[in-house]
Amino acid sequence: MPRLAVVTSHPIQYQAPWFRALANELDLVVFFAHRQDAEGQAAAGFGHAFDWDVPLLDGYRFEWLQNESTAPSVDTFSGCDTPDIEDRLRAGGFDACLVNGWYLKSYLQALRACRRLGLPVLMRGDSHLKTRRHPMIALGKHLPYRWLLGRVAAHLYVGEANRRYLRHYGVRPERLFFAPHFVDNGRFARAAERARASGEAAALRHRIGADPATRICLFAGKLIEKKRPDDFVDAIARLEHRGAPILGAMVGSGPLAEALAERVVARGARISLLGFRNQTEIPACYAAADCLVLPSDGRETWGLVVNEAMACGVPVVVSDAVGCGEDLVDAMTGAIYPVGQVGALADRLQWLVGRLDREGPRIRQAVLDKISAYSCGEAVVGTNRALAFVLEGRRAHAPQEVSG
């Protein structure tokens, strides 16, 4: 059984199912660079302290690295500084190491350690080319990134935008393996169905003020600049002025919460602000909604709330800067509009809810069919293929014994 090390920033609700599934097939050890606490979640953009209400550390072996940063964080390059990773990898007898990106100092320390130890590296990130940067910055990154990414034995790409990014920096096609971004589709689907069957979703719709003929458009996420929640408020206000039977709801917390509440009143938007919802609570919000909206700019490298909503059978409207758009959103599963164009967002929402009136069950089935390919199982298959590839390459380049 191959022995695989994983180096990642901190326990993340979306990664835990992946690690558990890999641990069933591999000799796996996950190294965490940072112990995120409730206050750290608040500092990361959620706006208040909390712990996730789903297990993050069950079902796989893990170790904590010693974070020597003077300002520990997962949001800055220097916030994770773990020089002991080389000693841990040396002592572990690993066959390969999977590193989850390169934006933290810990990740570069892991890459350097693997190079010194002769340990092949698998890398999984989600960067894309949609993020706006000054041309001089993009030019300055090109050669260093080609050098860095070209020395990784195999890349796990999460979607098409990420695959194009890697090809842009010269990664050869044979080193690319699909390991999609995913959520626990089954858990979200079951929780949403329970909320519908129990009446919880209907009660939430009643609280928001929706009658059976009214559609609810949902924003879910941190209330931070890159998510562009203002665009959602302004689009719902436009639909209100058009007389469209559409209400808005916003799930989330963050530094823009107070300003957004004021904007809702100023714009005359019929939007209910529902606050933060933890992982076991949010499926009921998706079950109550008719569509999800993600207006983010290019810093939204994927947008896993889209996976969550789609796992609950809910279609989506996203900006063209959101990383997951070309993978998950088509004419049956939702709509895409130009980022920042509020009028276009309002138009697409009105178009989608009109379609829901005519062919809602067909749309819901298309959503479920699409998201089924973005699953934990697919991520495990891609990881195993990449690992087999790098181990075969390692064997091919190993020194041959001379007999006789």
C-alpha positions as CSV (number, residue, x, y, z in Angstrom):
1,M,0.0,0.0,0.0
2,P,1.5,3.4,-1.0
3,R,2.4,5.7,1.8
4,L,1.3,9.3,1.1
5,A,1.9,12.5,3.0
6,V,-0.5,15.4,2.6
7,V,0.5,18.9,3.6
8,T,-2.3,21.3,4.0
9,S,-3.0,24.6,5.8
10,H,-5.6,23.6,8.5
11,P,-8.6,21.3,8.9
12,I,-11.2,22.3,6.2
13,Q,-14.7,21.0,6.1
14,Y,-14.4,20.3,2.3
15,Q,-11.2,18.3,2.6
16,A,-12.0,16.0,5.5
17,P,-14.2,13.6,3.4
18,W,-11.4,13.4,0.8
19,F,-8.8,12.5,3.5
20,R,-11.1,9.9,5.0
21,A,-11.7,8.2,1.6
22,L,-8.0,8.2,0.8
23,A,-7.2,6.7,4.1
24,N,-9.3,3.7,3.2
25,E,-7.1,3.0,0.2
26,L,-3.6,4.4,1.1
27,D,-1.3,4.6,4.1
28,L,-2.1,8.3,4.6
29,V,-0.8,11.0,7.0
30,V,-2.0,14.5,6.8
31,F,0.2,17.3,8.2
32,F,-1.6,20.5,9.2
33,A,0.4,23.8,9.3
34,H,-2.0,25.7,11.5
35,R,-4.5,25.1,14.3
36,Q,-7.4,27.3,13.3
37,D,-9.6,28.2,16.3
38,A,-13.0,29.9,16.5
39,E,-11.4,33.4,16.7
40,G,-9.3,32.5,13.6
41,Q,-12.5,31.8,11.7
42,A,-13.8,35.2,12.6
43,A,-10.6,36.8,11.4
44,A,-10.7,34.8,8.2
45,G,-13.8,36.8,7.1
46,F,-16.8,35.2,8.8
47,G,-17.1,38.1,11.2
48,H,-17.8,36.1,14.4
49,A,-16.2,33.2,16.2
50,F,-17.4,29.7,15.7
51,D,-16.4,26.1,15.1
52,W,-17.6,23.9,12.3
53,D,-20.4,21.5,13.4
54,V,-19.2,18.6,11.3
55,P,-16.2,16.4,12.2
56,L,-13.0,17.5,10.6
57,L,-10.4,15.2,12.1
58,D,-12.1,11.8,12.2
59,G,-11.3,8.8,10.1
60,Y,-7.7,9.5,9.1
61,R,-4.3,9.9,10.7
62,F,-3.0,13.5,11.1
63,E,-0.2,15.4,12.8
64,W,0.3,19.1,13.7
65,L,3.3,20.8,12.4
66,Q,5.0,23.4,14.6
67,N,4.0,26.8,13.2
68,E,6.7,29.3,14.0
69,S,5.1,32.3,12.4
70,T,5.0,35.4,14.6
71,A,1.4,36.1,13.2
72,P,-0.1,32.6,12.7
73,S,-2.8,32.7,10.0
74,V,-3.9,30.8,6.9
75,D,-4.6,34.1,5.0
76,T,-1.0,35.4,4.6
77,F,2.1,33.8,3.0
78,S,4.1,34.0,6.3
79,G,1.2,33.0,8.5
80,C,2.2,29.3,8.2
81,D,5.9,28.8,8.8
82,T,6.7,25.1,9.5
83,P,10.4,24.2,9.0
84,D,9.9,20.9,10.8
85,I,8.2,19.5,7.7
86,E,11.4,18.2,6.3
87,D,12.2,16.2,9.4
88,R,8.7,14.8,9.5
89,L,8.9,13.7,5.8
90,R,12.3,12.2,6.3
91,A,11.2,10.1,9.3
92,G,7.9,9.0,7.7
93,G,9.2,6.8,4.9
94,F,6.7,8.2,2.4
95,D,6.4,7.3,-1.2
96,A,5.1,10.7,-2.3
97,C,3.8,14.0,-0.9
98,L,0.6,15.9,-1.9
99,V,0.9,19.6,-1.3
100,N,-2.3,21.8,-1.5
101,G,-0.9,24.8,-3.4
102,W,2.0,27.2,-3.0
103,Y,0.5,30.3,-1.5
104,L,1.8,29.6,2.0
105,K,5.4,29.5,3.2
106,S,4.7,26.0,4.6
107,Y,3.9,24.8,1.1
108,L,7.1,26.0,-0.3
109,Q,9.0,24.5,2.7
110,A,7.3,21.2,1.9
111,L,8.3,21.5,-1.8
112,R,11.9,22.2,-0.9
113,A,12.0,19.4,1.6
114,C,10.6,16.9,-1.0
115,R,13.2,18.1,-3.5
116,R,16.0,17.4,-1.0
117,L,14.6,14.0,-0.1
118,G,13.9,12.9,-3.6
119,L,10.2,12.6,-2.8
120,P,7.8,13.1,-5.8
121,V,5.2,15.8,-5.3
122,L,1.6,15.9,-6.3
123,M,0.0,19.3,-6.1
124,R,-3.6,20.3,-5.9
125,G,-4.6,24.0,-6.3
126,D,-7.5,25.9,-7.9
127,S,-5.9,29.0,-9.4
128,H,-7.2,30.3,-12.7
129,L,-6.5,33.1,-15.2
130,K,-9.6,35.1,-14.5
131,T,-8.1,37.1,-11.6
132,R,-7.3,40.6,-12.8
133,R,-3.7,41.6,-12.4
134,H,-1.5,44.3,-13.7
135,P,0.3,43.2,-16.9
136,M,3.7,43.7,-15.3
137,I,2.7,41.5,-12.3
138,A,1.5,38.8,-14.7
139,L,4.7,39.0,-16.7
140,G,6.9,38.9,-13.6
141,K,5.1,35.7,-12.4
142,H,5.4,33.8,-15.7
143,L,8.9,32.4,-15.6
144,P,9.0,31.7,-11.8
145,Y,5.7,29.9,-12.0
146,R,6.7,27.9,-15.1
147,W,9.8,26.8,-13.2
148,L,7.9,25.9,-10.0
149,L,4.9,24.2,-11.5
150,G,7.0,22.3,-14.1
151,R,9.0,20.6,-11.3
152,V,5.9,19.1,-9.8
153,A,5.5,15.4,-10.7
154,A,1.7,15.5,-11.1
155,H,-1.0,18.1,-10.8
156,L,-4.5,17.5,-9.5
157,Y,-6.7,20.0,-11.3
158,V,-10.1,20.8,-9.9
159,G,-11.8,22.1,-13.0
160,E,-11.4,23.4,-16.5
161,A,-10.3,27.0,-15.5
162,N,-7.6,25.4,-13.3
163,R,-6.5,23.0,-16.0
164,R,-6.0,26.0,-18.4
165,Y,-4.0,27.8,-15.8
166,L,-1.6,24.9,-15.4
167,R,-1.3,24.5,-19.2
168,H,-0.6,28.3,-19.5
169,Y,2.4,27.8,-17.2
170,G,3.7,24.9,-19.2
171,V,2.6,21.9,-17.3
172,R,2.5,18.9,-19.7
173,P,-0.9,17.2,-20.3
174,E,0.3,13.8,-19.1
175,R,1.0,15.3,-15.7
176,L,-2.6,16.6,-15.3
177,F,-5.2,14.5,-13.4
178,F,-8.8,15.5,-12.7
179,A,-9.6,15.6,-8.9
180,P,-12.5,17.9,-8.7
181,H,-13.6,20.3,-6.0
182,F,-16.5,18.7,-4.3
183,V,-18.7,18.7,-1.2
184,D,-20.3,15.8,0.5
185,N,-23.0,15.5,-2.0
186,G,-24.9,12.8,-0.2
187,R,-24.9,14.6,3.1
188,F,-26.3,17.8,1.6
189,A,-28.9,16.0,-0.5
190,R,-30.2,14.0,2.5
191,A,-30.3,17.1,4.7
192,A,-32.2,19.1,2.1
193,E,-34.7,16.3,1.6
194,R,-35.3,16.1,5.3
195,A,-35.9,19.9,5.4
196,R,-38.4,19.6,2.6
197,A,-40.2,16.6,4.1
198,S,-40.3,17.9,7.7
199,G,-41.7,21.3,6.7
200,E,-38.5,23.1,7.9
201,A,-37.9,24.5,4.4
202,A,-41.6,25.6,4.0
203,A,-41.4,27.4,7.4
204,L,-38.3,29.2,6.3
205,R,-40.0,30.3,3.1
206,H,-42.9,31.6,5.2
207,R,-40.6,33.5,7.4
208,I,-39.0,35.2,4.4
209,G,-42.5,36.1,3.1
210,A,-42.7,33.8,0.1
211,D,-46.0,32.4,-1.0
212,P,-46.1,29.4,-3.4
213,A,-45.9,31.6,-6.5
214,T,-42.9,33.6,-5.2
215,R,-39.3,32.5,-6.0
216,I,-36.5,32.9,-3.5
217,C,-33.0,33.8,-4.8
218,L,-30.3,33.0,-2.2
219,F,-26.9,34.5,-1.6
220,A,-24.7,32.3,0.6
221,G,-21.1,33.2,1.7
222,K,-18.9,35.5,3.6
223,L,-20.0,39.1,3.5
224,I,-16.7,40.3,2.0
225,E,-15.7,42.5,-0.9
226,K,-14.7,39.7,-3.4
227,K,-18.1,38.1,-3.1
228,R,-19.7,41.3,-4.4
229,P,-22.9,41.0,-2.2
230,D,-23.8,44.6,-3.1
231,D,-24.5,43.3,-6.6
232,F,-27.0,40.8,-5.3
233,V,-28.8,43.5,-3.2
234,D,-29.0,45.8,-6.2
235,A,-30.2,43.1,-8.6
236,I,-33.0,42.1,-6.2
237,A,-34.0,45.7,-5.9
238,R,-34.3,46.0,-9.7
239,L,-36.5,42.9,-9.8
240,E,-38.7,44.4,-7.1
241,H,-39.1,47.6,-9.1
242,R,-40.0,45.4,-12.1
243,G,-42.7,43.7,-10.1
244,A,-41.1,40.3,-10.5
245,P,-42.4,37.7,-8.0
246,I,-38.9,37.3,-6.5
247,L,-37.5,37.7,-3.0
248,G,-33.9,37.6,-1.8
249,A,-32.3,35.9,1.2
250,M,-28.7,36.3,2.4
251,V,-27.0,33.7,4.5
252,G,-23.6,34.7,5.8
253,S,-21.7,37.0,8.1
254,G,-18.6,39.2,7.7
255,P,-17.3,42.8,7.8
256,L,-19.8,44.1,5.3
257,A,-22.9,42.9,7.2
258,E,-23.9,46.3,8.7
259,A,-23.3,48.2,5.4
260,L,-25.4,45.6,3.5
261,A,-28.3,45.9,5.9
262,E,-28.3,49.6,5.3
263,R,-28.1,49.1,1.6
264,V,-31.1,46.7,1.6
265,V,-33.2,49.4,3.2
266,A,-31.8,52.2,1.0
267,R,-32.5,50.2,-2.2
268,G,-35.9,49.0,-1.2
269,A,-34.9,45.4,-1.8
270,R,-37.1,42.7,-0.3
271,I,-34.2,40.7,1.2
272,S,-34.1,38.7,4.4
273,L,-30.8,38.7,6.2
274,L,-30.5,35.3,7.8
275,G,-27.0,35.5,9.3
276,F,-24.4,32.8,9.6
277,R,-25.5,29.2,9.1
278,N,-23.2,26.3,10.0
279,Q,-22.7,23.2,7.9
280,T,-25.6,21.2,9.4
281,E,-28.0,24.2,9.2
282,I,-27.4,25.5,5.7
283,P,-29.0,22.7,3.7
284,A,-32.4,23.8,4.9
285,C,-31.7,27.3,3.4
286,Y,-30.9,25.7,0.1
287,A,-34.0,23.6,0.3
288,A,-36.1,26.7,0.8
289,A,-34.5,28.5,-2.1
290,D,-35.3,28.4,-5.8
291,C,-31.8,29.4,-7.0
292,L,-28.4,30.4,-5.6
293,V,-26.5,33.5,-6.7
294,L,-22.7,33.9,-6.6
295,P,-21.7,37.3,-7.9
296,S,-18.0,37.1,-7.0
297,D,-15.0,38.6,-8.8
298,G,-12.0,36.7,-10.1
299,R,-10.6,36.1,-6.7
300,E,-13.3,33.4,-6.3
301,T,-11.1,30.6,-7.6
302,W,-14.0,28.0,-7.4
303,G,-17.1,28.7,-5.2
304,L,-18.0,25.6,-3.3
305,V,-21.3,27.1,-2.2
306,V,-22.3,26.3,-5.8
307,N,-21.5,22.6,-5.2
308,E,-23.5,22.7,-2.0
309,A,-26.6,24.3,-3.6
310,M,-26.5,21.9,-6.6
311,A,-26.2,18.9,-4.3
312,C,-29.5,20.0,-2.9
313,G,-31.0,20.2,-6.4
314,V,-30.9,24.0,-6.7
315,P,-29.9,25.8,-9.9
316,V,-27.4,28.6,-9.8
317,V,-26.5,32.0,-11.4
318,V,-22.8,33.0,-11.2
319,S,-20.6,35.7,-12.6
320,D,-18.2,34.8,-15.4
321,A,-15.3,35.4,-13.1
322,V,-16.2,32.5,-10.7
323,G,-13.9,29.6,-11.2
324,C,-16.6,26.8,-11.2
325,G,-18.9,28.4,-13.8
326,E,-17.8,26.6,-17.0
327,D,-17.7,23.3,-15.2
328,L,-21.0,23.4,-13.4
329,V,-23.3,25.9,-15.1
330,D,-24.9,25.4,-18.4
331,A,-28.3,26.2,-20.0
332,M,-30.0,23.6,-17.9
333,T,-28.3,24.1,-14.5
334,G,-28.4,27.9,-14.4
335,A,-26.9,31.0,-16.0
336,I,-23.7,33.0,-16.2
337,Y,-23.5,36.8,-16.5
338,P,-20.7,39.3,-16.8
339,V,-19.2,40.1,-13.4
340,G,-20.3,43.5,-12.0
341,Q,-23.2,44.0,-14.5
342,V,-26.2,44.2,-12.1
343,G,-28.7,44.6,-14.9
344,A,-27.5,41.4,-16.5
345,L,-27.7,39.6,-13.2
346,A,-31.3,40.7,-12.7
347,D,-32.1,39.6,-16.3
348,R,-30.6,36.2,-15.8
349,L,-32.5,35.7,-12.5
350,Q,-35.8,36.7,-14.0
351,W,-35.1,34.3,-17.0
352,L,-34.2,31.4,-14.7
353,V,-37.2,31.7,-12.4
354,G,-39.4,31.9,-15.4
355,R,-38.0,28.6,-16.6
356,L,-38.5,27.1,-13.2
357,D,-42.2,27.8,-13.5
358,R,-42.3,25.8,-16.8
359,E,-39.8,23.0,-16.3
360,G,-38.7,22.9,-12.6
361,P,-38.4,19.1,-12.2
362,R,-36.3,18.8,-15.4
363,I,-33.9,21.5,-14.2
364,R,-33.6,20.0,-10.8
365,Q,-32.7,16.6,-12.3
366,A,-30.1,18.3,-14.6
367,V,-28.5,20.0,-11.6
368,L,-28.2,16.7,-9.7
369,D,-26.8,14.9,-12.8
370,K,-24.2,17.6,-13.3
371,I,-23.0,17.7,-9.7
372,S,-22.7,13.9,-9.5
373,A,-19.4,14.1,-11.5
374,Y,-18.0,16.5,-8.9
375,S,-17.8,14.1,-6.0
376,C,-15.4,12.7,-3.4
377,G,-15.2,9.5,-5.4
378,E,-14.0,11.3,-8.5
379,A,-11.4,13.2,-6.4
380,V,-10.1,9.9,-5.0
381,V,-9.9,8.3,-8.4
382,G,-7.9,11.2,-9.7
383,T,-5.6,11.2,-6.7
384,N,-4.9,7.5,-7.1
385,R,-4.2,7.9,-10.8
386,A,-1.8,10.7,-10.2
387,L,0.0,8.7,-7.4
388,A,0.3,5.7,-9.6
389,F,1.8,7.9,-12.3
390,V,4.5,9.4,-10.1
391,L,5.3,6.1,-8.5
392,E,5.8,4.5,-11.9
393,G,8.1,7.4,-12.8
394,R,10.0,7.0,-9.6
395,R,10.5,3.3,-10.3
396,A,11.6,3.9,-13.9
397,H,14.3,6.4,-12.7
398,A,15.5,4.3,-9.8
399,P,19.0,2.9,-10.0
400,Q,19.1,-0.6,-11.4
401,E,20.9,-3.3,-9.5
402,V,23.8,-4.9,-11.3
403,S,24.0,-8.7,-10.9
404,G,26.8,-11.1,-11.5
